């Protein structure tokens, strides 16, 4: 069964843990010096916060799967959605070992798709994720090999 993943960057981890623990009516399942995670069942979401983001706010969204078969199913959906997919492969991130890929939606929001295969004693150095995301940001837009429609250019709104 799949689970939505939301990762926020925060400035004050203890204060944010207090806020989200009250909001979710439960304590996080993982707490580290720079990271906390709630594995909620209602709604079914992997909600994480850390002080490791570029700036406070939404860092990325994702889909977490429980099996390799589900991961291949989501990878097929990524290919159908179009856009550049950054296949990160096996990595250590957020105190876990995972296989993952990244894609940006038409608005530029990063989406991570991943299958967690185990725990890690460290956060990970971020080189895999950062390398994948930075490489993606530098790639010019190109037509997808499967000829999926490209996102329409952003229109400037006349008002604020």
C-alpha positions, 0 to 999 in steps of 0.5 A: 500500500502506498503512502503520501510523503511530505517533507518540510524544512523548519528552522526550530525543530523542537518547536515544530515537533511540539506543533505537529505532535499536537496537530497529529495527536501523536509523537513522532516515530523518529526523532534525531537532532535535525529530523523528525518523522511521523508515520501516520495511518489516518491520513496515511502519510509519512510526514517529516521535518528537518533543519536540512532544507534550503529554506523553511517551508515545503521541501518536497512531496513523495510517494512511499511504497512498501514493495519493489513491485509497487515501486516499479508501478510508480516508476511507470506512472512517472514515465507516463506523466512526462518530464525528466526523471532523475533515477537516484537508485540506492541511497541513504537519506533521512536515517533510512536506506532507500531506492528512489527517483525524483521528478518535478511537477509542472509547477516545479515541486519536487516529487520523490518516489521511494522504497525504504529497505532499512534503517541507517544510523546517520542522516546521509550526506545528501549528495545523492539527493542534492546531486539528483535535484541539482542535475535536474535543475540544470537539464534543459527541457526536452521531449520525453521519449514516450512523447508525453505532453509537455507542461504548458508554459506558465502564464503571468497573472495580471494581478497579485 
